[in-house]
Amino acid sequence: MAESTESTALDLGLALPTFLQFGAPDPGLVRSVAHEAETAGFDRLWCFDHILWHRPFIDALTATTIGLEATDRIAVGPGVLQALLRPPVVLAASLGSLIDVAEGRLGWGLGVGEHQREYDAAERLTAPTHRWDAMVEHHRAVAAALSTGGRSAPRPWIGGRGPGSQRAVAALGANWLPAFLGPSHFAAQFNRLSGLHIVPPMRGPFLFCCPPEHLESGRQWLESLYNLPGIGPRMVLPADERLAQRAGEFVQAGANHLSLVVTMDDPRAHLDQIVKLLSTVTGRSDHTTGGPHRG
């Protein structure tokens, strides 16, 4: 599962539509968006994870399988999986199967989430202040269970934006995939890691965006997803020069990866345009992604 630690081109990810604002979850849509994203030039796909939510959804591990089967080259994985909600031996069995299906293309995002009711529902009693340290030990237990079958766990991508997530990045030699932070906050945390001689091989945030003509509904989409009124105007950028500028600010802050959440149920018609928009930032002049992308 080795991967290059640096690249001349910015790695570009996309969240798959596993949570819809309108209608029931649609595996066919997930499959189609995955295929279209690969064609457009994205490098990897992420599947959001929850076990208990206010809207129906497609389970992250199921969606990962759908995305892998719909693509040939790009990486696919949960972004990020609330691993503590699943017993290590059970998660190891699922991870082992995904490793076989992915043939080197599995992205493995890990986090702890922020919703206590999911921990209550899963009967996981770990206190919030200890969850990151518990997650590190949980991942090591999963890796140990995998090793009995001759498999190696992929390098994880750690979600999160605080000291606990930084400890996890350091402890696991992980990639870093934060959300809900700006370029200056990202730069401060990355500089703190670098000062400790810890440089995540891949690092960069989720960015929320929407075509300008759908901006208001896109902001409502994000508020509906998280059930957080008022978050939309602060987090959702129009997919125009303002998105390209923000992406460039993250690159200057040290990011070599960006993942986009297009805040609408069906983003397919806009993927080509978004990749072209970001071409000056990603360093690509066309839509090719080259060979297979490792997780």
N, C-alpha and C positions, 0 to 999 in steps of 0.2 A: 504493500500500500504506500510505497514511497512516492513523494511528490516534490516537485521543484519548490525551493523556498523563495525564489524570486522570479519574476517574469517581466519582460519589457512591456507587456500589454496588461491593462487592468482586467482582473477577473470580474465577470458580471453575472450576477444571479437574479433569479425571479421567484417570487412566491406563487405556488399553484393555488387555484381557486377552490379550496376545500371547504370554505365557509361562504355561503351565498347570502346576500341580503334578501333576495326574493326567490321563493320556490325551494324545492328539496335539493339536497346535494346531488351533483350530477357527475358520476364517474366518467361518462363520455366527454364532458367538458374538460375535466382534468386531463384526460388522455390527449384531447385535441390541443389544448394549450401547451402541454409538454412538447408535442410534436412541432407546433408552430414556433415555440421558443427556441428549440434547437435549430430550426431552419433560419430564424432571424439572427442567430449568432450569440445567444446566451451560453454561458459556460456551465451553469449549474442551476438546479431547481430545488426549492425548499418547500416543505409541507408543515404547516402550523400544527401544534399539538395541544389538545385538551382532552380530558376524559369526561368532563361535565361542563356543559356550556348552556347558554340561554337560547342557542339556535342549533338546529341539526348540523352535522358536519361529517366529513369522511375522516376516519382515523388516520393519523399521520403515517403509521407503518403500512397500512393498506394503500394510502395515496402514494407512498414511496414506490411500492411495487408497481402500481399503475404507471407512474412516471418513468420508471426504468424500462418497462415493457414497451412504452411508446417512443423511446429514444434509442439512439445507437451510440452516441459519443459523449454526451454531457453527463455530469454527475447529478445525482438526485438523492435527497435524504430528508429526514425530519429536521426542521429548523425553527425552534429547537425542541427536542424531546424532554419532557419532564420525567427523567429516568427514575427518580425516587418513588414515583407512583406505581412502579412495576417491580415485582420481586426480581433480584438479579438473575436467578436461574431461568425464569420465564423470559426475561428480556434477552438473555444470551441465546436462547433457542430461536427467538425471532430474528435477532441480529445475525446469527449464523446462516439462516435461510436467505436473508437479504444479501449477505456477502456473496453467496453462491449465485443469486440472481444477477447481482450488479456486475460481477466480473471486473472488479476494480473501480467501479464508478460510484460507489456509495459515499455520500456525504453523511457525516454522523454528528449532528448538532445536539448539544446537551445543555440543559438549563434547569432551573428550579421553579420557575413560574412565580406568580404573585397572588394566586387565588387560594385562600385558606380552605374554602369549601371543597376544592378538589382533593386536598390532603385529608380532610375529614371524611369524604366519601370513600377514599381509598384506604382509610384507617391507617394512615402513615402519621406517626406522632412526632416526627422530627421537628424541633422548634425552628422557627424561621431564621434565627441567628446562627444556627448550626447547619443549615441545609447545604451550603456550598461544600463544606468539609465532608459532610455525609455523602454528597454526590460524588466527590472524588473517590472515596472508599467504595461506593456503589459501583462506579465504573471499573475499578480495579477488580471487584468481585465478578463483574460481567466478563471482563477480559480473562480472568482465571478460569471461569466456566467454559469459555470459548476454547481456551487452549487445550482442554481435555479432548476436544475433537480435532485438534490439529489446526485450528484457525487462529488468526491474529486479529484483534480489534483494530479498526481503522483509527487514525489520528482524529480525535474529536474536535469539533468546533464549539467553543464555549460561548453561550449567550450570556447576557448580563452586562451591567455597567457600573458595578461597585467593587469594593475591596474583596468581597468573597469570590466574585468571578475572576478577579485577577489572581487570587491565590490558586484557583483551579487551573487557570491557564499555565501558571508556573509549575504546578505540581504534575500536570499531565503533558507538558510540552505541546500544548494544544494551539489550534487556530483560535481566532477571536471574532465573534459575530454579535456585537451589541446592537441594541435598538433604543430608540427614544433618547438620543443624545445628539448634540450639535458638534460641529467641527472643533471648536475650542475645547469642549469637554473630552472629545475623543483624543485630541492632541495631548492634553494633560495626562490622561490615563496611559496613553502609549508611551509618552516620555517617562512616566513613572516606571513602567515595565522595562523600558530600555535602560534606565538608570540602574536597574537591578540585573542588567545583562540578560534580560528575557525579551526576546523578539519573536512574537508569534509568526510562524512562517506565512500564514495568510491572516489578514486582519482587515476588517472594514464593516460598516454598519448596514442595517436595513434602512432604506429611504422610502418614504411613502409619496406617491405621485399619482397624478391623474391628468388626462388630456385637458387643456385649458377650457374647452367648450363644455366639459362635464365637471368642472372643478367643484361647484357647490354640491352636486349630488355625490361626488367622490369624497368630500369631507364628511357628508352625512353617512356614507358607507362605512368609513372608519369608526365614526362614533357609534354606529349600530353594531359593528363587530365587537368592540370592547365595552359597549354599554357605558360610554363615558362622554356625556354631552360636553361640548366645548373643545374637545381635543382636536377636531378636524382642522380648523384654521391654523393651529399651531404646528401641525405635523405634516399636512398634505401639501406638497408643492405642485404647481402646474408643470406639466411635462413640456417645458419650453426652455429658453435660455436660462431661466432661473434654476431649473433642475441641473443643467449642465454646470452652472456656476457653483452650486452647492456640492456637486460631485467633485469638481476641481478643488474645492476647499478641503474636502476630506482627503483627497490624494496628497495635497500639500501637507496635511496633518499627519501623513504616514500610512494611509490606507492603500492596500494593493488589491482590494476586493470591495465591491459594492453590490448589495442585493436590493432589488426593487420590489415593492408591494404596490401594484397598480390597483388603486382603490375603486374597483368596479367588478361586477360579477363575471363579465366576459371581456378580457383585455385583448383578445386575439387581433382585432383590427388595428391595434396601436403598437404592436411589438416592434415591427420593422422601423417605424418612425422613431421610437424611443432609442433603439440601438443606433440609428443614424445620428440622432441628436447627441448621443454621448460618444460618438466616434473620436472627437478631438480629445476626450478625456481617456478613453480606453486604449487609444493608440492603434485602433484598427481602421483600415480604409475600406474594408468590405465586410461581408457577413460571415466569413468562414471562421470556423473555430478550430480547425486543424484536427489532430488525432484525438483519441479518447481523453477525457478529463478525469483524472483521478480524484477520489473524494477529498 
